[in-house]
Amino acid sequence: MAQHPIYRMSFAKVYPLLVAKAERKGRTKAEVDQIIHWLTGYDQEALSSQLAKNTDYETFFAQAPALNPARADIRGTVCGVRVEDIAEPLMQEIRYLDKLIDELARGRAIDKILYHRQA
């Protein structure tokens, strides 16, 4: 099975798009970072390092220090696909992040996005 091109995409190229999406809706880079920290376990220094290294999506998630077990509670659609129904594990991780950023951009409170999903 051919690997999806997004897996080789640099996370450093996608990250500013995630931030811009949030900022267009009055949210902040710090909130985007908080979502990434919650989802992956990266602290700010490690996230900055991954961005500086132009790490691809596959490596970004493979090297995540502590993927949050509560991420399995993320439900909903991204690009018309239900995230909980995605069979490919890496694509599901990518879509979890997309879904959380979508919720942030829609104005949902950060504590409602993340902390109601605590394990």
C-alpha positions in Angstrom: 0.0 0.0 0.0 1.4 3.4 -1.0 2.2 5.8 1.8 0.1 9.0 1.9 2.1 12.1 0.8 1.1 14.0 4.0 3.3 11.6 6.1 6.4 13.0 4.4 5.2 16.6 4.7 7.3 18.8 7.0 5.4 19.6 10.2 7.2 23.0 10.2 5.3 23.8 7.0 1.9 22.8 8.4 2.4 24.4 11.8 2.1 28.0 10.7 -1.1 27.1 8.8 -2.5 25.6 12.1 -1.6 28.8 13.9 -3.0 31.0 11.2 -6.3 29.2 11.2 -6.6 29.7 14.9 -5.5 33.3 14.8 -8.0 34.2 12.1 -10.7 33.3 14.6 -9.1 35.3 17.4 -7.2 32.4 19.1 -3.5 32.3 19.9 -0.4 30.5 18.9 0.0 29.6 22.6 -3.4 27.8 22.5 -2.3 25.9 19.4 0.9 24.9 21.2 -1.1 23.8 24.3 -3.2 21.5 22.1 0.0 20.0 20.6 1.6 19.6 24.0 -1.6 17.9 25.3 -1.9 15.6 22.3 1.8 14.6 21.8 3.6 15.2 25.1 6.1 17.6 23.5 7.1 20.5 25.7 7.8 23.9 24.1 11.5 23.2 23.8 11.0 19.8 22.1 8.3 21.3 19.8 10.6 24.1 18.8 13.3 21.5 18.1 11.0 19.4 15.9 10.0 22.6 13.9 13.7 23.6 13.5 14.6 20.2 12.2 11.8 20.3 9.6 10.6 16.9 10.9 8.0 15.2 8.8 4.6 14.3 10.2 5.5 10.6 10.4 8.6 11.3 12.5 6.9 14.0 14.5 4.3 11.6 15.8 6.7 8.6 16.0 9.0 10.6 18.3 6.2 12.1 20.4 7.2 11.7 24.0 3.8 10.7 25.3 0.7 10.5 23.1 -2.2 11.3 25.3 -4.3 8.2 25.8 -7.4 10.4 26.1 -7.0 11.3 22.4 -9.0 8.1 21.6 -12.1 10.1 22.9 -11.8 12.6 20.1 -14.9 12.3 17.9 -16.2 14.2 14.9 -15.4 14.8 11.3 -12.5 16.3 9.5 -12.7 16.7 5.7 -15.9 14.7 5.8 -14.4 11.7 7.5 -15.1 10.6 11.1 -11.8 10.6 13.0 -12.8 7.7 15.1 -13.3 5.6 12.0 -9.9 6.2 10.4 -8.1 2.8 10.2 -4.6 4.0 9.5 -3.0 5.0 12.8 -0.8 7.8 11.6 -3.6 9.4 9.6 -5.8 9.2 12.7 -3.1 11.0 14.7 -2.9 13.7 12.1 -6.7 14.1 12.0 -6.9 14.2 15.8 -4.7 17.3 15.7 -6.8 18.8 12.8 -10.0 18.2 14.8 -8.7 19.8 17.9 -7.5 22.9 16.0 -10.9 23.0 14.2 -12.6 23.1 17.6 -10.3 25.9 18.8 -11.0 27.9 15.6 -14.7 27.5 16.1 -14.4 29.3 19.4 -14.6 26.4 21.8 -12.9 27.0 25.2 -9.5 25.3 25.5 -10.5 23.6 28.7 -13.6 22.1 27.0 -11.4 20.9 24.0 -8.8 19.2 26.1 -9.7 18.6 29.7 -13.1 17.0 29.4 -11.2 14.2 27.6 -8.8 13.6 30.5 -8.3 9.9 31.2 
